[in-house]
Amino acid sequence: MENYIKRLAEEKFGRLNSSFPVVLVCGPRQVGKTTMLKQLCKNEKRTYVTLDDMDARELALKDPKLFFQTYKTPILIDEVQYAPNLFSQIKIMADTNQKAGEFWMTGSQSYNIMKNVSESLAGRIGIMNMFSLTHQEILRDEHKSPIKFDFESLAQINNAHTLEINDVFEYIFNGGMPKLNQLDNVSRNDYFSSYINSYLMRDIMELGKISDTVKFLKFLTACATQTSCMVNYANLAVAADISQPTAKEWLDMLQGLGIVYLVQPYFNNTLKRLIKTPKLYFYDTGLCSYLAKIPTKDSLQFSAFAGAYFENYVMNQFKIKYQLSSLEPSIFYYRDKDQKEVDIVLETFDGLTPLEVKLSANPNKRDLQKFKVLQKLGKNINNGGIICLIDRLYPCDENNCLIPVGLI
C-alpha cells in the first residue's frame, strides 16, 4: 500500500489474531484502523465489507445469517457498531468453526460496541485500541516506551532520532492523523474542520446525547484549553453554558469516542491528603490545538500553553504505547493538598516510577527532590528522572536521569 506507515499496533494485533477467533480494533475515526488491517491481509483472501454502506448495513440488521452467506469468512467488517446484532451470529460461527482470526472488526463508538461485546462474545474476542500516529511512527522509528528507567536500561534503547523543540512542536501542532501526515496537499485547518463536522459531530448525534451542537463545540474548545490540567467541571460548564452534570456526561462521551482520556491521581489509604481529581489529556494534540484556535506552530511554542501541550505530548507516549504492550503499567500523577506534584507516576508490581516533564534542554535537577514525597506512600520507589529536551541521556545520581524525550 503506497505511503503506508508501519504501525506499532501491528504486533499486538498479531498476538490477538493468533489467540482469538474474533479481533476488534477500536478507536476514533480516521486513525488508520482499516488501513492497517487491509495492509495486514493484502496477501490473503479476506472479504472486506463496511457497514457505512447502507445496503450492507441493512442486510446485517435484518438477516445476519444471510449477511454471512453473502460476505464469506474470513472477513474484515468495518464500523461494526452499526449492526451489533451480528455478534450473536458471530458467536455461533466462531464456536462452530474454531478458527483463530476468522473475524476482524473495526469500530468507532466504543460505548455501544463494548456493551454488546461483553454480552455476546466474552472469551471469544480480543480487543485492542488504536489511536493516531505517534511521533516515532511518523519518523519510522518503531521502538516502544521503556518500562525500566535506570541508566543501563535507557541506554540500551536504539533511537536514531534526536528530537529538538521545533520537531516536537511541529508534531504537537499538526498531530498524528494519518491523512495529514501522508498527503502533502491537505490543509490542517480544513482537515480538522471537516473531521469535526463530518465524523465527530455525526458520531455524537448518533449517540443521541447532544441536542445543541453549538454548546458542544464550545465545550470541546473549553476542554482543549484545559489539557494537562485537573478537570474543572464548573469551568467547563460555564464555558459551554451547561450544567456540571451535563459537562461530566459530555466528557465521559468524549472518552468513549477516544478523543480524550483522564489520568487519575495516585491514591492509597496510607495518606489521606491526596488530591482525587483527574487530569485531562487529548489523544491527538493536533486536534487539541485546532480546537483551542492556536493559529501556528510558533504561536503554540511561545505561548502560555506550551508546557501543558508538551506534557500532553509526553503523556501520550506512555498512554498510547503502553496499551500496545504485553506489560502495561498503570499511569497516574501525584498531587497532595500541599500542592506537591509529580507529573507522571508509573505503577508496576515492583513499585512506583516517578517522572517529571520539563520543556527545557537544561532542567533544574532540584526538581528531582519532588520524588521524595512518594516515600510516604509505603511503596518501593524505582529509578526515574526528568523527561526533557536534552540531547543525550544524562545520569543525575544513582537513581535518576535526565531523559531525552526522543527515548520515550
C-alpha positions as CSV (number, residue, x, y, z in Angstrom):
1,M,0.0,0.0,0.0
2,E,1.5,3.3,-1.2
3,N,2.8,5.6,1.6
4,Y,1.8,3.1,4.3
5,I,3.3,3.8,7.7
6,K,4.0,0.7,9.7
7,R,2.0,0.9,13.0
8,L,3.1,-0.1,16.5
9,A,-0.3,-1.7,16.8
10,E,0.6,-4.5,14.3
11,E,2.5,-6.5,16.9
12,K,-0.4,-6.6,19.4
13,F,-2.9,-7.3,16.7
14,G,-0.8,-10.3,15.6
15,R,-0.8,-11.7,19.1
16,L,-4.6,-11.3,19.4
17,N,-5.2,-12.7,15.9
18,S,-3.4,-15.9,16.7
19,S,-5.3,-16.4,20.0
20,F,-8.9,-15.4,19.3
21,P,-11.4,-16.2,16.5
22,V,-12.6,-12.6,16.7
23,V,-10.4,-9.5,16.9
24,L,-11.9,-6.0,17.4
25,V,-9.9,-2.8,16.7
26,C,-11.5,0.2,18.4
27,G,-10.6,3.8,18.1
28,P,-11.6,7.2,16.8
29,R,-12.4,7.8,13.2
30,Q,-9.6,8.3,10.7
31,V,-6.7,7.0,12.8
32,G,-5.8,4.2,10.4
33,K,-7.7,1.1,11.7
34,T,-8.9,-0.1,8.4
35,T,-5.8,0.9,6.5
36,M,-3.7,-1.2,8.9
37,L,-5.9,-4.2,8.7
38,K,-6.1,-4.1,4.9
39,Q,-2.3,-3.9,4.8
40,L,-2.0,-6.9,7.1
41,C,-4.3,-9.0,4.9
42,K,-3.1,-7.9,1.5
43,N,-1.6,-11.3,0.8
44,E,-4.5,-13.4,1.9
45,K,-8.1,-13.9,0.7
46,R,-10.2,-12.0,3.2
47,T,-13.6,-10.5,2.4
48,Y,-14.0,-6.8,3.2
49,V,-17.3,-5.1,3.9
50,T,-18.0,-1.7,5.5
51,L,-21.3,-1.0,7.4
52,D,-21.0,2.6,6.3
53,D,-22.5,1.0,3.1
54,M,-26.3,1.3,3.8
55,D,-27.1,-1.9,1.7
56,A,-24.7,-4.0,3.7
57,R,-25.8,-2.4,7.0
58,E,-29.5,-3.1,6.2
59,L,-28.7,-6.8,5.4
60,A,-26.7,-7.1,8.6
61,L,-29.5,-5.7,10.7
62,K,-32.3,-7.7,9.1
63,D,-30.7,-11.1,8.4
64,P,-27.3,-11.8,10.0
65,K,-27.3,-15.4,8.6
66,L,-27.8,-14.1,5.0
67,F,-25.2,-11.4,5.7
68,F,-22.5,-14.1,6.3
69,Q,-23.7,-16.1,3.3
70,T,-23.2,-13.0,1.2
71,Y,-19.9,-12.0,2.8
72,K,-17.9,-15.1,3.4
73,T,-15.3,-15.6,6.2
74,P,-12.5,-14.9,6.8
75,I,-13.8,-11.4,6.9
76,L,-13.0,-7.8,7.8
77,I,-16.1,-5.9,8.9
78,D,-15.6,-2.1,9.1
79,E,-17.7,0.1,11.5
80,V,-19.3,-2.9,13.1
81,Q,-21.0,-0.7,15.8
82,Y,-23.8,-0.1,13.2
83,A,-25.0,-3.7,13.4
84,P,-24.4,-5.1,16.9
85,N,-26.9,-7.9,16.3
86,L,-24.2,-9.5,14.2
87,F,-22.4,-10.5,17.3
88,S,-24.8,-13.4,18.2
89,Q,-24.3,-14.9,14.7
90,I,-20.5,-14.4,15.0
91,K,-20.6,-16.2,18.3
92,I,-22.3,-19.2,16.8
93,M,-19.9,-19.3,13.8
94,A,-16.8,-18.9,16.0
95,D,-17.9,-21.7,18.3
96,T,-18.6,-23.9,15.3
97,N,-15.5,-23.2,13.2
98,Q,-12.9,-22.8,15.9
99,K,-10.6,-20.7,13.7
100,A,-8.3,-18.1,15.1
101,G,-8.5,-14.8,13.3
102,E,-11.7,-15.7,11.3
103,F,-13.4,-12.3,12.1
104,W,-11.7,-9.0,12.0
105,M,-13.7,-5.9,13.0
106,T,-13.3,-2.2,13.5
107,G,-15.5,0.2,15.5
108,S,-15.5,3.8,16.3
109,Q,-18.1,4.2,19.0
110,S,-16.8,2.1,21.9
111,Y,-19.8,2.8,24.1
112,N,-22.1,0.7,22.1
113,I,-19.6,-1.8,21.0
114,M,-18.3,-2.7,24.4
115,K,-21.8,-3.2,25.8
116,N,-22.7,-5.7,23.1
117,V,-19.3,-7.4,23.0
118,S,-19.4,-8.1,26.8
119,E,-22.8,-9.7,26.4
120,S,-22.2,-11.7,23.3
121,L,-18.6,-12.5,22.6
122,A,-16.9,-12.9,26.1
123,G,-14.0,-15.3,25.9
124,R,-14.0,-15.3,22.1
125,I,-12.8,-11.9,21.2
126,G,-9.5,-10.0,21.6
127,I,-9.9,-6.2,21.8
128,M,-7.3,-3.5,21.2
129,N,-7.4,0.3,21.0
130,M,-5.7,2.2,18.3
131,F,-5.1,6.0,18.0
132,S,-3.5,8.4,15.7
133,L,0.2,8.1,14.6
134,T,2.8,8.6,17.3
135,H,5.8,10.9,16.5
136,Q,8.0,7.8,16.3
137,E,5.7,6.1,13.8
138,I,5.9,9.2,11.5
139,L,9.7,9.1,11.8
140,R,9.6,5.3,11.0
141,D,11.1,4.6,14.5
142,E,9.4,1.5,15.9
143,H,10.7,1.5,19.5
144,K,8.3,1.4,22.4
145,S,8.3,3.4,25.6
146,P,10.6,1.9,28.3
147,I,9.2,0.4,31.4
148,K,12.5,0.5,33.4
149,F,14.2,3.9,33.8
150,D,17.6,3.1,35.2
151,F,20.5,4.4,33.1
152,E,21.5,1.0,31.8
153,S,18.0,0.1,30.5
154,L,17.5,3.5,28.9
155,A,21.0,3.4,27.3
156,Q,20.0,0.2,25.5
157,I,17.2,1.9,23.6
158,N,18.3,2.3,20.0
159,N,16.8,5.6,18.8
160,A,18.3,7.3,15.8
161,H,16.2,10.5,16.2
162,T,17.3,13.3,18.5
163,L,14.2,15.5,18.9
164,E,14.6,19.2,19.2
165,I,12.0,21.7,20.3
166,N,11.0,22.6,16.7
167,D,10.5,18.9,15.8
168,V,8.3,18.3,18.8
169,F,6.1,21.3,18.4
170,E,5.7,20.6,14.6
171,Y,4.2,17.3,15.6
172,I,2.2,18.7,18.6
173,F,0.6,21.3,16.3
174,N,-0.2,19.0,13.4
175,G,-1.0,15.9,15.4
176,G,-0.8,12.3,14.2
177,M,-3.9,11.9,11.9
178,P,-2.6,9.6,9.0
179,K,-4.1,11.6,6.2
180,L,-2.5,14.8,7.4
181,N,0.9,13.1,7.5
182,Q,0.7,11.1,4.3
183,L,-0.8,13.6,1.9
184,D,1.1,16.9,1.0
185,N,-1.9,18.8,-0.3
186,V,-4.1,18.5,2.8
187,S,-4.7,21.7,4.8
188,R,-4.5,21.2,8.6
189,N,-7.3,23.6,9.3
190,D,-9.5,22.3,6.5
191,Y,-8.9,18.7,7.7
192,F,-9.8,19.2,11.3
193,S,-12.8,21.4,10.4
194,S,-14.1,18.5,8.2
195,Y,-13.1,15.9,10.8
196,I,-15.2,17.6,13.5
197,N,-18.2,18.3,11.3
198,S,-18.2,15.1,9.2
199,Y,-17.1,12.5,11.8
200,L,-17.1,13.6,15.4
201,M,-20.4,15.5,15.3
202,R,-22.0,12.7,13.4
203,D,-21.0,10.2,15.9
204,I,-22.1,12.4,18.8
205,M,-25.5,12.9,17.2
206,E,-25.9,9.1,16.6
207,L,-25.3,8.5,20.3
208,G,-28.3,10.7,20.9
209,K,-26.9,12.6,23.9
210,I,-26.4,16.0,22.3
211,S,-29.2,18.4,21.3
212,D,-27.3,21.6,21.0
213,T,-24.2,21.3,18.7
214,V,-23.2,25.0,19.3
215,K,-22.8,24.4,23.0
216,F,-21.0,21.1,22.4
217,L,-18.4,22.9,20.2
218,K,-17.9,25.4,22.9
219,F,-17.4,22.5,25.3
220,L,-14.8,21.0,23.0
221,T,-12.9,24.3,22.9
222,A,-13.0,24.6,26.7
223,C,-11.6,21.1,27.0
224,A,-8.7,22.0,24.7
225,T,-7.8,25.0,26.8
226,Q,-7.6,22.7,29.9
227,T,-5.4,20.0,28.5
228,S,-2.9,18.7,31.1
229,C,-4.9,20.3,33.8
230,M,-7.0,18.9,36.6
231,V,-10.6,18.6,35.4
232,N,-12.7,21.5,36.5
233,Y,-16.3,20.7,35.6
234,A,-17.5,24.1,36.9
235,N,-15.3,25.9,34.4
236,L,-16.3,23.6,31.5
237,A,-20.0,24.1,32.3
238,V,-19.7,27.9,32.4
239,A,-17.8,28.0,29.1
240,A,-20.4,25.9,27.3
241,D,-23.4,27.3,29.2
242,I,-24.4,23.9,30.5
243,S,-24.9,22.2,33.9
244,Q,-22.0,20.5,35.7
245,P,-23.7,17.1,35.4
246,T,-24.0,17.6,31.7
247,A,-20.4,18.6,31.4
248,K,-19.4,15.3,33.1
249,E,-21.7,13.4,30.8
250,W,-20.2,15.0,27.7
251,L,-16.6,14.4,28.9
252,D,-17.5,10.8,29.5
253,M,-18.8,10.6,26.0
254,L,-15.5,12.1,24.6
255,Q,-13.6,9.4,26.5
256,G,-15.8,6.7,25.0
257,L,-15.1,8.1,21.5
258,G,-11.4,8.0,22.0
259,I,-10.9,11.8,21.8
260,V,-9.7,12.5,25.4
261,Y,-8.6,10.5,28.3
262,L,-8.3,11.1,32.1
263,V,-5.2,10.3,34.2
264,Q,-6.2,9.6,37.7
265,P,-4.2,10.8,40.7
266,Y,-2.3,8.2,42.6
267,F,-4.1,7.4,45.8
268,N,-3.9,4.9,48.6
269,N,-5.2,4.7,52.1
270,T,-1.9,5.4,53.8
271,L,-2.2,9.1,53.1
272,K,-5.5,11.0,53.3
273,R,-4.2,14.3,52.0
274,L,-4.1,13.3,48.3
275,I,-6.0,15.1,45.6
276,K,-8.6,12.9,43.9
277,T,-9.3,15.0,40.8
278,P,-8.1,13.5,37.4
279,K,-6.2,15.4,34.7
280,L,-7.4,15.8,31.2
281,Y,-5.5,14.9,28.0
282,F,-6.2,14.7,24.3
283,Y,-5.1,11.6,22.3
284,D,-4.3,13.8,19.3
285,T,-2.6,17.1,20.1
286,G,-3.2,18.4,16.6
287,L,-7.0,18.2,17.2
288,C,-6.5,19.8,20.6
289,S,-4.5,22.8,19.2
290,Y,-7.1,23.3,16.4
291,L,-9.9,23.3,18.9
292,A,-8.0,25.8,21.1
293,K,-7.8,28.1,17.9
294,I,-4.0,28.2,18.0
295,P,-3.0,29.6,14.6
296,T,0.6,28.4,14.1
297,K,3.3,26.1,15.5
298,D,5.3,29.1,16.6
299,S,2.4,30.7,18.4
300,L,1.9,27.5,20.3
301,Q,5.6,27.0,21.1
302,F,5.9,30.5,22.6
303,S,2.5,30.6,24.3
304,A,1.5,30.1,27.9
305,F,0.1,26.7,26.7
306,A,3.5,25.4,25.6
307,G,4.3,23.5,28.8
308,A,0.8,21.9,29.0
309,Y,0.9,20.7,25.4
310,F,4.4,19.3,25.8
311,E,3.2,17.4,28.9
312,N,0.2,16.1,26.8
313,Y,2.7,15.0,24.1
314,V,4.8,13.1,26.7
315,M,1.8,11.6,28.4
316,N,0.6,10.3,25.1
317,Q,3.8,8.4,24.5
318,F,3.0,6.3,27.6
319,K,-0.8,6.2,27.3
320,I,-0.8,5.1,23.6
321,K,2.2,2.9,23.5
322,Y,1.6,1.0,26.8
323,Q,-1.8,0.0,25.5
324,L,0.0,-1.9,22.8
325,S,2.5,-3.6,25.2
326,S,2.1,-7.0,26.7
327,L,3.1,-5.5,30.0
328,E,1.1,-2.4,30.7
329,P,2.0,-0.3,33.8
330,S,-0.8,1.8,35.4
331,I,-0.3,5.5,34.7
332,F,-1.0,8.1,37.4
333,Y,0.1,11.5,38.5
334,Y,0.7,12.6,42.2
335,R,-0.6,15.7,43.9
336,D,-1.4,16.4,47.5
337,K,-3.2,19.2,49.3
338,D,0.2,20.9,49.9
339,Q,0.5,21.4,46.1
340,K,3.4,18.9,45.9
341,E,3.1,17.2,42.5
342,V,4.9,14.6,40.3
343,D,3.8,14.7,36.7
344,I,3.8,11.0,35.9
345,V,3.8,8.0,38.3
346,L,4.0,4.6,36.7
347,E,2.9,1.7,39.0
348,T,4.1,-1.8,38.4
349,F,4.3,-4.9,40.5
350,D,7.7,-3.8,41.9
351,G,6.8,-0.3,42.9
352,L,6.4,3.3,41.6
353,T,8.4,5.1,38.9
354,P,8.4,8.9,39.3
355,L,8.9,11.1,36.2
356,E,8.8,14.9,35.7
357,V,8.2,16.6,32.4
358,K,10.1,19.8,31.6
359,L,10.0,21.9,28.5
360,S,13.7,22.6,28.7
361,A,17.1,21.4,27.4
362,N,18.7,22.1,30.8
363,P,16.1,21.4,33.6
364,N,16.8,22.2,37.2
365,K,18.0,18.9,38.8
366,R,16.5,20.1,42.1
367,D,13.1,19.1,40.7
368,L,14.2,15.5,41.4
369,Q,13.7,16.3,45.1
370,K,10.0,16.2,44.4
371,F,10.2,12.4,44.2
372,K,10.8,12.2,48.0
373,V,7.1,12.9,48.6
374,L,6.3,9.4,47.3
375,Q,8.2,7.7,50.1
376,K,5.4,8.3,52.5
377,L,3.1,6.1,50.3
378,G,4.8,2.9,51.6
379,K,5.8,1.6,48.1
380,N,9.2,0.9,46.6
381,I,10.4,3.9,44.6
382,N,12.1,2.8,41.3
383,N,14.5,4.7,39.2
384,G,13.0,7.8,37.5
385,G,14.0,11.1,36.0
386,I,13.1,14.2,34.1
387,I,11.9,13.9,30.6
388,C,13.1,16.9,28.7
389,L,14.7,18.3,25.5
390,I,18.3,17.4,26.5
391,D,20.2,15.9,23.5
392,R,21.6,12.8,25.3
393,L,20.9,10.6,28.3
394,Y,22.5,12.1,31.4
395,P,22.7,10.4,34.8
396,C,22.0,12.9,37.6
397,D,22.5,10.5,40.5
398,E,22.3,6.8,41.3
399,N,18.5,6.8,40.9
400,N,17.6,9.4,38.3
401,C,18.5,10.6,34.8
402,L,17.7,13.5,32.5
403,I,15.9,11.6,29.7
404,P,15.7,12.9,26.1
405,V,12.1,13.0,25.0
406,G,13.1,11.0,21.9
407,L,13.8,8.0,24.1
408,I,10.2,7.5,25.1
